[in-house]
Amino acid sequence: MRKFIPESLLIILPGVLLFMLSCTSGSCFEETESYLKASFYDNVKKILHAPDSLTLYGLNNDSMIYNKSSGIQPALIPLNSSTESCKFIIEINGITDTIEFHYSSYPHLISKECGYTFYHQLDTAPKHTYHNIKDIYTGNKTITNLNVENIRIFY
């Protein structure tokens, strides 16, 4: 006796298998935010040295990023993709300075699961006051979601 398999099942079964194998998990495990990474250095010894106290917030807005935090290395500074510059108030060990960044932003596809983020390109060296910050060295001008140092703050 011969078993009969309907033709429609022979057509549908491979289609279902292909559909199941083509699906992705839909989870995003990658970093999706792009922050400017600022490492802190001792100006005399020229070595990495995290401040005892770090306060950082955006000028002209209420965005407190760090509030008397200790051991921050590196500081992750968010840039606004809808503007071409940002100013921040930075207090290192009780002494206040300002830092201004000028940059251009562009969208970058991370993956199908994670979507888009904005990358930034520093157009000029950061401008700053000289109360506690002695110098700022710009290394990698491209600000991405990777863990790469962008600037060095010597204080």
Buried (B, 14 or more C-beta within 10 A) or exposed (E): EEEEEEEEEEEEEEEEEEEEEEEEEEEEEEBEEBBBBBBBBEEEEEEEBBBEBBBBBBEEEEEEBBEEBEEBBBBBBBBBBEEBEBEBBBBBEEEEBBBBBBBEBEEEEBEEEBEEBBBBEBEEEBEBEEBBBBEBEEEBBEBBBEEEEBBBBBB
